[in-house]
């Protein structure tokens, strides 16, 4: 099977890496890819939003399956267009992608189908947002309705934070000309990323994961696309996974079917594990980034076989087996991220890394040099028999990679580390 992976980030590098290790896969191509993907697979510099050219690549390169990584091309209807042209796709159509592209649609979907989530209201104006703030009180959570690369959420502890974020949305129009925001009650508990592969009927849960959104240690600083992740069985025992499958996953799939939304791809449940049980914070309609970088190294089976079965509507014929290891990913970012940052910085130390996999997220080639080309530049993933072993390997590898302004959090997966707990 020839597979085309659409996207250019760390998630897509992880997908390419795992697909190349799948017995069912003969060849992998990435559009547009990055400098790291280029070391492993063929790369064709086509924009992920260029539907016609991607379709042309599929014909020219005899592609059997397209795996769409990022949310934006899904929201633009790439999967629909390719399917209309007879090309198999792993990823939902535009209607299904609304679960991520519109948080207002997602919250209303949850309400329609009885899915547990925080109390919320939808504001189309600054005045309405203020009324909802008064209703819910502080602390609360303000979410931008549309896509914002993981940066459209603000947990507000005081009126000043709320005012500043609402001003960016409604006054400055920083996220678009037609602002809309969701104001919701803040939930308390531990977060969990629970992803399932689905063909719209069956669901195949992936290994549980957790990502770390804030830029700085101790969950401080601004929200980012994700500064690291961990996957281990301790995140969700069998009882919790069964509860999630029965009370969240199954009702969500029934809701999609009832609304005539065909869905073949990944459905990502961003959860808060509250005292009342797991509640949904958000949906994503694709593999998480950087969760993919810790989930796929634990997959003992054939990823190509799984995604192809989902794309064909035959997911029940496959299964997924997982190692009992812990996987930890440490994201190395450009100085200034998630604000403004400078790219084009020369990277060194990649050839020194051992006992870890370096997934390129924001890199490019400049002659013989690898240079930075984004905010999140690398995801360094290591596995180990224990969280301590995985963390030690990941951080040892991350320390070898150097470029001007590089920074990373030092506390990824620290809550699972016996050494950290004893300190």
N, C-alpha and C positions, 0 to 999 in steps of 0.2 A: 504494500500500500504506500502510495506517495502522499505525503501530508504537507499542507501549507499552513503555517502559523502566522496569523496576522497580529502585528504589534512590535514594539521596540524596547520594552522594559525588562526588568528583572524577572517578572512573572513569565514573559515569553521566552526568556533564556532558559528558565527552569522547565518550561513545557518542551522546548526543543531538546534539551538535555535528556529528559526522561523518554521522549518519543524515540530518540536515537537508540535507546536501550530496550526498546520494545520489539519482540520477535516479529510482530505483525507488520512492522513498519520497515519499508525498504529505503525510503529517502525522505528527508525533511528540508523544506525551503521556508525561509522567513521573509515577510514583507512588512515593514522595511528592515527589521532587525537592528542590530547594533554591533559594536566592535567585538564583543565577546561572542555573540551568536555566530559572527563571521568566522570565528576560529573553529566552530563545530559543524556548521551547516552552510548550505548555499544561501546567499542573501540577495534579494532583488529590491533595489531602492524605490519601492512604490509606496506612496502615502496610504495609510490604513483607511482613509476615507475615500480613496479613488476606486469606487466600485467597478467601473468599467475595466480599468487596468488590472485589478485583482482578478476579475473574471477572465480576462485575456491570458493572464499568467496561468490560471488553472487549466485552460485549454492547451496552451503552448507546452506546459510542463507535465501534462497528463496527471493532474492532481485528482486523487480519489476522495480526499476529505479536507475540508478547511476547518481549522480550529481558531476561533476568534478570541483573542486575549482581552483587549480593553473594552470598556463600556461604551465609549463614544461611537465607534462604528456600528455597534449593536443598536444603539439608540437611533442612529441614522438609517437603520433598515438594511444594513449590509447582508445579513443572513437571509432576509426575504428575497432580495434581488438575486443572490446566488442560487437559492432554491428554485426560483422561477426559471433559472437557466439550466436546471437539471444538475446542479452541483451540490453534493452532500455537505452539510454544515453542522458543526457542533457549536451551538450558540442560539439563543432565542431570537425570534423576530422582533420587529419594532414594538408590537403590542406588549409582548412579554417584557421587553427591556424597560418599559415604563415603570416597572417596579423599582428600578434604580434611577431612571432619568427624571422621575417626578416623585419626590418624597410625599407630596400631597396625595397623589394617586395611590402610593403604597400604603399610607396610613388609612385611607378610606377603604382600600382593599382589605386590610386587616380588620377594620370595623365591620365591614359587610360579612366577613366570614368567621367572625368570633375569635380571631387570633389575639392572644394576650399581648398588649402593648401599653405604653404609657398614655395617660389621658392627654389629649392634644386639641389644638385649634389651628385653623389655617387663616393667615392674614394676607390680604392683597394690598394693604396700605399701612403706613406707619401708625395711623390712628387705631386701626384694628389690631395691630400688633401690640400697641400699648394697652388696649383693653384686655387682651389675652394675658399680658404680663401681670396686670392687676389681678386677674382671675387666678392664675396659677401661683403667683408669688415667686420668691427667690429662695433657694437656687432653682433655676429652670434651664431648659435646653432650647436653643434657637437653631433651626436648621433651614438652610436655603433649599428651595423647592427643587432646583435643577442640579446638574452635574457640576462639581467643583473640585475634582481630583482629590477628594478626601479632606478638603479644607473648608467645607461649607457648613461646619457645625461648631457652635460655640456653647460651652457649658458656662452659664452666667451665675456667678456668686454674689454680685452686687449690681446696683442699678447702673453704675458707670460702664461695666462690661456690656450689659444689655444695650444701653444707649449707643455705644460705639459700634457694635455689630449691626444693629438695626439701621444706623446712619449709613453704614457701608452698603447695606442692601437697598434701602429705600431712597436715601438722599443722594448718595454718590453713584448709585447704580453700578457698583463695582463688579457685580456678577451678571449684569445684563439689563436690558432696557425695560423688561416687564417683570418687576420684582414680585416675589411671593415667598412667604416664610411660614414655617410651621413652628408654633410655640408649644412645648410640651413639658409635662411634669418630669422632674429628674428622678430616675430610678437608682436604687442603691444595690450594690452587689458586685460580683466578679464578672468580667466580660468573657464571652466565648464566641469563637468563630466556628460555625457548624455548617459545612458545605455538603451538599448532596449532588450527585450526578443524576439527572432524570431525563426520561423520554416523554414526560408528561403523564405517565401512568405509574411506572415503577420508580423507586428512588434507591440509589446506592450511596449510603453515607460514606464520606471520606474521614480520615483521621481528624480528631478535634485539634483546634489550634487557638492561639491567642496572639493578637498583634498589639503593638505599643505605639499609640498614635502621637503622643506628645513629643516635642522635639528634645526635651531635656530630661536628665535623670530625675527620678522621683515623680514621674508623670507631671512635670512642670513644662511651661513654655507653650508655644502655639501648637495647634493641631497640624499634623502632616499627613502625607499619604501612608505613613507607617515607618517607624524607625527600627523595627525588628519584630521577630515572631518566635514562637515556640510551639512545638507539637509533642505531646506526650499523653499517655493513657491517663495520667493523674488529672488531666483537665476535665474528663467526663467519664465516670464509671458506667458500667452496663445499664444500671437502673436509670441514670440520668439520660443516657442516649435513647433508651426505650421511651422515656417520657417525651423527649423532644420529637422523636419520630411519630408518636401517636397523637400528641396534642398540638404540634406545630407543622411538621412536614406534611403529614397526610391531609390535614384540613387545607393547607395552602395549595396542594396539588388538586384537591377537589374543587377549590375555588377557581383555580385557573381553568379547569375543565368546564365548570358551570358558566364561566364568562367567555367560553369558546376561544381561549388563548392557547394555541399550540406552543408547547415549551419543550425544547430539546437542548440541553446544555447543563450548566451548573446553576443551581440556586443556592445562594449564600445567605444564611441566617446569621445576622449579627445580633447576639443575644446578651441579655443581662440576667444573671442567675440571682434572682431576688429571693427573699424569704418566702414569698408566695409561689415561687416556681419560676421556670425560665420564661422570659418575656422578650419580645422582638424589639430591638432598637432600630434595625434597618434591614432591608433586602439589598443584596447586590446580585447582578445577573451574570456573573463571570467568576473565574478563579480570583481569589483575593491576592493582593500584592502588599506585603511580603508573605502571606500565609502559604501560597503555592510553593515557595522556596523551602518550607519545612514539611509540608504534607507529602510532596512527591518523593523526596528521598526515603520516606518510610513505606512507600508503596512497593510491595513485593511482586505485584502482578504486572500485566501488560497494559500500559496506559492507552496505547493505540487501539487495542481490542475494546476497551471500555468506552472510549469516546465514539468509536465507530458504531458500536451497538446502540448507544444513545441516539446518535444521529439517524440511525435506521429504524428507531422505534422498537428495538429488540433488546432492551437493557436486561430483561429477566434472564437472558441466556448467559450472562457473565457475572463474576463475583470479584471482590477486591480483598486481597490479603495484605496484612500490615506487619511490619517488624515491631518489636516491643521497645525499640530504641527511642531515645529522646532526640529531637532535632532542634537546633537553635540557629536562628539567622540574625546577624548583626548588620544593620544597614550603615554604610559609610556615605556621608552626605557632604555636599559643598558648603563651605562657610557662608552663612547668611540664610540658608534654607530653613524654613519654608518661605522666607521673604526673598529679597533680591540676592542674586549670587552671580559670580563671574565664572564662565566656562572656559575651556581651552587649556586647563591646567594639566601639565604633564604628569602621568602616573608612573610610579616605580614600585617594585617589590612584588609584582604579580607572579613572577617566575620563582619566587621563594616560598610560596604557599604550599604547604603539605597538610594532609589530614583534614582538608576542608575543600568545599567547592565554592568558587567565586562566580556568582551570577552577575553579569553586567546589567546595569539598569539605565544609566545615562552616560554612555561613552561613545567615542568616535575615534577614527584613525586619522592621524596627520603624518603621512609618510610611514616611518617605522614606529612612530610613537602612538601609544594609547593616551587620549586626552579626555578630560571631563566634558560632558555635553548635557548635563542636567542637574537637578537638585539632589535627587537620590542617585548615587553613582554606582555603588556596588551593594550586593547582599552577600555576605559571607556565611555560608551554612556548614555546620558540622553536626555529626551524629555521635552518639555515645550510649553506653549501657546505662548511664545515669545522667540526670541533668547537669551535675557537676562536670562530668567528663565532656559532655557536649559543649557546655559553656566555655570550658577551658580551651578546647580546640578552636572554637569559633573566635574567641578573643585573641588567642595566640596568632591566628591567621590574619585577623583584622589589623593587628598591630604592625604587620609587615608591609601593608599597602600604604603608600605615601603619596600625597599631592598637597599643594599649598591650600590651606584652609580646611582640610579634611577634619571632620568630627564624627563621633558616634556615641550613642548612649552606652554607659558602662553597667547598666542594671537589667539588661534583657534577660528574662527568665530567672531573675534573682529570687523570686518567691518560691521557686522549686529547688533552690540550691541549699544543701545542708550546710555548706561553708558560710553562706551569707546569713542563714538563720542563726548560726552559732556566733557570728561576729557581733 
